[in-house]
Amino acid sequence: MQLLLVRHAESENNAKPVHNRVCDPSITARGRLQADCLGKWISGLAIDQLITSPFLRTLETTRSILQHAHTAPRRYPISVWHDVFENGGCYHGHHEKNFTGADGLGKTAIHTFFRDIAAQFPDHEPPPVTLDSEIEESGWWSGRDRESPEEMSERSRGVVERFERTFTQRPGDEMLGTRAGRVVVLVAHADFLREMLSHMLFGRVAVDSIGPIPNTSVTSLQWSTTGWKLTSLNSVTHLPPRLVTGHETMLS
């Protein structure tokens, strides 16, 4: 399996001071341009599966990918995983003294989001969309307390194992017509992607050397029975220099 780790496009929170941030921001006008460049670049790849977090900024980044991949040969399945959200979860507040849990988007809202994308291409059958069963009607976060750093580390370890279980090639795959070496794209968040990489590359790459993860940057890894191999890190070759953001800071 080849896994492409993609950070979402610039969000309104990325462009604001901490005290003005909100629980589930949209992407900015510049973020839409970044996502459009990303979508054009990804349209040239043979993708087998697209996975996104349930936050609005990752869904909107995913929308641009889909808008450039609406032809039949590129109708890859889309999955919204409940466990690839950013550090802390979905919450209001800017300090540990005033954090309160928010709901996040619910099941119907997310399905409606993807139906609206499909409606832009009425002559094409929409790609299949699946949501984790943990994403409830009331919201994928449902007002829970803010996640601790220790909980995020454990969650990211579980997500890495989920990828290994879900996309490891099994005997008979080729006979059934499944292309060997599947290509999977995950659209997620800087802090969470950094934590995933710390588990994937433990003992081989220092987490501090990963550095800031720019908006819509792409990190590529290969998975085999011998483990994970890093093939590229934080690539932004699809972006013109004026659109590169998020490289100045370690914050998501």
C-alpha positions in Angstrom: 0.0 0.0 0.0 1.0 3.5 -0.7 -0.4 6.0 1.8 -0.6 9.7 1.1 -1.0 11.9 4.2 -2.5 15.2 3.2 -3.0 18.2 5.5 -6.2 20.2 4.9 -6.2 23.5 3.1 -5.7 26.7 5.1 -8.6 27.1 7.5 -10.1 30.3 8.9 -8.5 29.3 12.2 -5.0 29.1 10.6 -5.4 32.7 9.5 -6.6 34.0 12.8 -5.1 34.7 16.3 -5.8 31.9 18.8 -8.4 34.0 20.7 -10.6 34.4 17.5 -10.6 30.7 16.6 -13.9 28.6 16.4 -14.6 25.0 16.9 -15.1 23.9 13.2 -13.9 26.5 10.7 -14.3 26.5 6.9 -11.3 27.0 4.6 -10.3 30.4 3.5 -10.3 31.9 0.0 -6.6 31.1 -0.2 -7.4 27.6 1.1 -9.8 27.0 -1.7 -7.0 27.9 -4.2 -4.7 25.5 -2.4 -7.3 22.7 -2.5 -7.9 23.3 -6.2 -4.2 22.9 -6.9 -4.2 19.7 -4.8 -7.2 18.3 -6.6 -5.7 18.9 -10.0 -2.5 17.1 -8.9 -4.3 14.2 -7.3 -6.5 13.7 -10.4 -3.4 12.4 -12.2 -3.0 9.5 -9.6 -4.8 6.1 -9.6 -6.4 6.4 -6.2 -8.2 3.4 -4.6 -9.6 5.0 -1.5 -10.0 8.5 -0.1 -10.4 8.9 3.7 -11.2 12.2 5.4 -11.7 13.4 9.0 -15.2 14.7 9.8 -14.1 18.3 10.4 -15.4 20.9 7.9 -12.0 22.0 6.8 -11.0 18.4 5.7 -14.4 17.8 4.0 -14.0 21.1 2.1 -10.5 20.1 1.0 -11.8 16.7 0.0 -14.5 18.5 -2.1 -11.9 20.0 -4.3 -10.3 16.6 -4.9 -13.6 15.2 -5.9 -14.4 18.1 -8.2 -11.3 17.1 -10.3 -12.1 13.4 -10.1 -15.7 13.0 -11.3 -15.1 10.8 -14.3 -16.0 7.2 -14.1 -12.5 5.6 -13.9 -11.8 7.7 -10.8 -14.9 6.9 -8.8 -12.9 5.8 -5.8 -14.7 5.1 -2.6 -14.8 7.8 0.1 -14.7 7.1 3.8 -15.2 9.5 6.7 -13.3 8.0 9.7 -14.3 9.2 13.2 -10.8 8.7 14.6 -8.6 10.9 12.4 -9.6 14.2 13.8 -7.2 16.9 15.1 -5.6 17.0 18.5 -8.2 17.7 21.2 -11.4 17.0 19.3 -14.1 19.5 18.5 -14.4 22.1 21.2 -15.1 25.8 22.1 -12.6 27.9 24.0 -8.9 28.9 23.8 -7.6 27.8 27.2 -7.9 24.8 29.5 -10.0 26.9 31.9 -12.7 27.5 29.3 -12.7 24.5 27.0 -16.2 23.0 26.4 -17.1 20.2 24.0 -18.9 21.0 20.7 -21.0 18.6 18.6 -19.3 18.6 15.2 -21.2 17.7 12.1 -23.7 14.9 12.3 -24.4 11.9 10.0 -27.0 13.6 7.9 -25.1 16.8 7.5 -22.0 14.9 6.2 -24.1 12.8 3.8 -25.8 16.0 2.5 -22.4 17.6 2.0 -21.3 14.8 -0.4 -24.8 14.7 -2.1 -24.3 18.4 -2.9 -21.0 17.7 -4.5 -22.5 14.8 -6.6 -25.3 17.1 -7.7 -22.7 19.2 -9.6 -22.1 16.3 -11.9 -25.6 14.9 -12.7 -24.3 12.9 -15.7 -22.0 10.8 -13.5 -22.8 8.2 -10.9 -21.6 9.6 -7.5 -18.8 7.7 -5.7 -19.8 5.5 -2.7 -19.5 7.3 0.6 -19.3 5.5 4.0 -19.2 6.9 7.5 -17.9 5.2 10.6 -20.8 4.0 12.7 -19.4 6.1 15.6 -20.5 9.3 13.7 -23.9 10.0 15.3 -26.8 12.1 14.1 -26.2 14.5 17.0 -22.6 15.1 15.8 -19.3 13.2 15.5 -17.9 14.6 18.7 -21.2 15.0 20.6 -20.0 17.5 23.2 -17.3 15.3 24.8 -14.5 16.8 26.9 -11.3 17.9 25.2 -9.0 15.0 24.3 -5.7 14.8 26.2 -2.3 14.5 24.5 -2.0 11.0 25.8 -5.4 10.0 24.4 -4.4 11.5 21.0 -1.1 9.5 21.0 -3.0 6.3 21.7 -5.7 7.1 19.1 -3.1 7.8 16.4 -1.4 4.5 17.2 -4.8 2.8 16.7 -5.3 4.6 13.4 -1.9 3.4 12.1 -2.9 -0.2 13.0 -6.3 0.3 11.3 -4.5 1.2 8.1 -2.3 -1.8 8.4 -5.2 -4.1 9.0 -7.6 -2.6 6.4 -5.2 -2.2 3.4 -2.7 -5.0 3.7 -2.9 -7.1 0.6 -4.2 -10.5 1.2 -3.7 -13.8 -0.6 -6.0 -14.0 -3.6 -6.4 -10.2 -4.1 -4.8 -10.2 -7.5 -6.9 -13.2 -8.6 -10.0 -11.3 -7.6 -8.9 -8.4 -9.8 -7.7 -6.1 -7.0 -4.7 -4.1 -8.1 -1.6 -4.8 -6.0 -0.1 -1.9 -4.1 -3.3 0.1 -3.4 -3.0 3.9 -3.2 -4.9 5.4 -0.3 -5.2 9.1 0.5 -5.9 10.5 4.0 -7.0 14.1 4.4 -6.4 15.1 8.0 -4.6 17.5 10.4 -1.1 18.6 11.1 -0.7 17.6 14.7 -2.4 14.3 14.2 -0.4 13.5 11.0 2.8 14.3 12.9 1.7 11.9 15.7 0.9 9.2 13.2 4.4 9.6 11.6 6.0 9.4 15.1 4.5 5.9 15.4 5.1 4.8 11.8 8.8 5.9 11.8 9.6 5.2 15.4 13.3 4.7 15.9 14.2 5.8 12.4 13.1 9.5 12.1 13.1 12.0 14.9 9.6 13.7 15.2 11.3 17.1 15.6 12.9 16.7 12.1 9.4 16.4 10.5 9.0 20.1 11.1 5.9 22.2 10.3 3.4 20.5 7.9 2.2 23.0 5.3 -1.5 23.2 4.2 -2.3 20.6 1.5 1.3 19.2 1.8 1.6 15.5 0.8 3.7 13.0 2.7 4.0 9.6 1.0 4.7 6.3 2.7 4.9 2.6 1.6 3.6 -0.1 3.8 4.7 -3.8 3.5 5.2 -6.7 5.8 8.6 -5.1 6.7 7.0 -1.9 8.0 6.6 1.7 6.9 9.0 3.4 4.5 9.0 7.2 4.0 9.3 8.1 0.4 8.5 11.9 0.5 7.8 14.4 3.3 5.6 17.5 3.2 5.7 18.0 -0.5 4.1 21.2 -1.9 5.2 20.9 -5.5 1.6 21.2 -6.6 1.4 24.8 -5.1 2.9 28.0 -6.4 5.1 29.7 -3.8 2.5 32.4 -3.0 0.0 29.7 -1.8 2.3 27.9 0.6 1.1 28.4 4.1 1.4 26.6 7.4 5.2 26.2 7.0 6.0 28.9 9.5 4.5 27.2 12.6 4.0 23.9 14.3 0.3 24.7 15.0 -2.5 23.1 13.1 
